[in-house]
Amino acid sequence: MLVKRNSMTHRLGRLDELPRVTLGHTPTPIEHLVNLTAQEQSAQIYVKRDDCTGLAFGGNKVRQLEFYLGEAQRQEADTVLITGAVQSNFVRLAAAAACKLGMDCHIQLEERVPKDDENYRNSGNVLLDKMLGATLYSYADGDDEAGADRQLGLIAEDLRKKGRKPYIVPLSPGHPPLGALGYVDAAREILSQCDDSGLAFDEIIVASGSGNTHAGLLFGLRACGSNIPVTGTCVRRNATSQLERIRDRCREIAVLLQIEPVVTESDIILTDDYFAPGYGQLNSAAIEAIRRAAQTEALLLDPVYTAKTMACALARASALGPEKSILMVHTGGTPALFAYAKDLADLFSEASPAI
Ligand SMILES: Cc1ncc(COP(=O)(O)O)c(C=O)c1O
């Protein structure tokens, strides 16, 4: 087993030499969703429990932050700056990681989702950001990634004048995708787990937002010699725009690792069938996925990312049929359930009238 892990490691270039801090509880388990599979009469459905990465409710961004904050520490930064949607999981986890590393955290929350109720604005991740002691700012245009980064740059400038050493976790394309390296590493972890357990997957399904998780996973698998198809479920933009983003990310990962660009255009599979009506907005397939996962497996999905990803996984499992096996990556995000409490309570109140 060790021999196989070492041989994979050799194919990943500089991965184990780049600055990194340990934040997550890994390897995360791979769980067979026996009840859900039986109910669906579909391909065997497995889930990679990256909602269990440990830090402050966990999620995929823990793996990504290990590399960003490794670089921040190399630069001897004392303050982390990050921008994201009001209910961003990434900013909540950056605030948590900053606490663990003895750094301050400044968070910019962008207006990306047309939701204005009390739960959305103050509960879920926003409550946790405050509990974790982050300083919060707001940014009006949630579709202007470059503008959001520029605004963060101004906050950083101000902090520098006060003698602080800020490190910005960037949002917009055009920066080295250090976060994607967390998922290159996760690909190696999944392949190791397959070796150990004898499991083999015919397809992996993952959310595709900034693209760092999707591109990192795909790149890591191909670099380690695996051809498992990876389907990215669009959660932030349509498949045409996302394709370009994943292609660029994969090229940039090759540069960071100083290895060949192992991902080809035909490797990049995306669907935006589960995206409408838009980022952070529920649809009927996502709601049904939340209900089925909760009520067959006690598996809690989040309303923004994993509900849509599971909706896609259920459709893929059904199309592939019972002889095959799929792996859905649960990327976390569950604190946002409480930000969407009103939408969800309305949906589930039929089953359990007011008490
Ligand atoms: C819970 C969760 N899942 C998936 C994603 C998408 O990951 P990525 O931005 O790496 O594409 C995010 C992004 O914020 C997230 O918070």
PDBQT file of the ligand as one rigid body, heavy atoms in Angstrom, charges set to zero:
ROOT
HETATM    1  C1  LIG A 401     -19.932  23.541   0.770  1.00  0.00    +0.000 C 
HETATM    2  C2  LIG A 401     -19.269  23.881  -0.518  1.00  0.00    +0.000 A 
HETATM    3  N1  LIG A 401     -19.259  22.961  -1.487  1.00  0.00    +0.000 NA
HETATM    4  C3  LIG A 401     -18.709  23.213  -2.694  1.00  0.00    +0.000 A 
HETATM    5  C4  LIG A 401     -18.140  24.439  -2.971  1.00  0.00    +0.000 A 
HETATM    6  C5  LIG A 401     -17.545  24.670  -4.325  1.00  0.00    +0.000 C 
HETATM    7  O1  LIG A 401     -16.170  24.478  -4.255  1.00  0.00    +0.000 OA
HETATM    8  P1  LIG A 401     -15.205  25.260  -5.250  1.00  0.00    +0.000 P 
HETATM    9  O2  LIG A 401     -15.369  26.724  -4.952  1.00  0.00    +0.000 OA
HETATM   10  O3  LIG A 401     -13.857  24.757  -4.927  1.00  0.00    +0.000 OA
HETATM   11  O4  LIG A 401     -15.650  24.946  -6.632  1.00  0.00    +0.000 OA
HETATM   12  C6  LIG A 401     -18.125  25.438  -1.987  1.00  0.00    +0.000 A 
HETATM   13  C7  LIG A 401     -17.581  26.766  -2.277  1.00  0.00    +0.000 C 
HETATM   14  O5  LIG A 401     -17.650  27.686  -1.548  1.00  0.00    +0.000 OA
HETATM   15  C8  LIG A 401     -18.691  25.146  -0.727  1.00  0.00    +0.000 A 
HETATM   16  O6  LIG A 401     -18.710  26.060   0.258  1.00  0.00    +0.000 OA
ENDROOT
TORSDOF 0
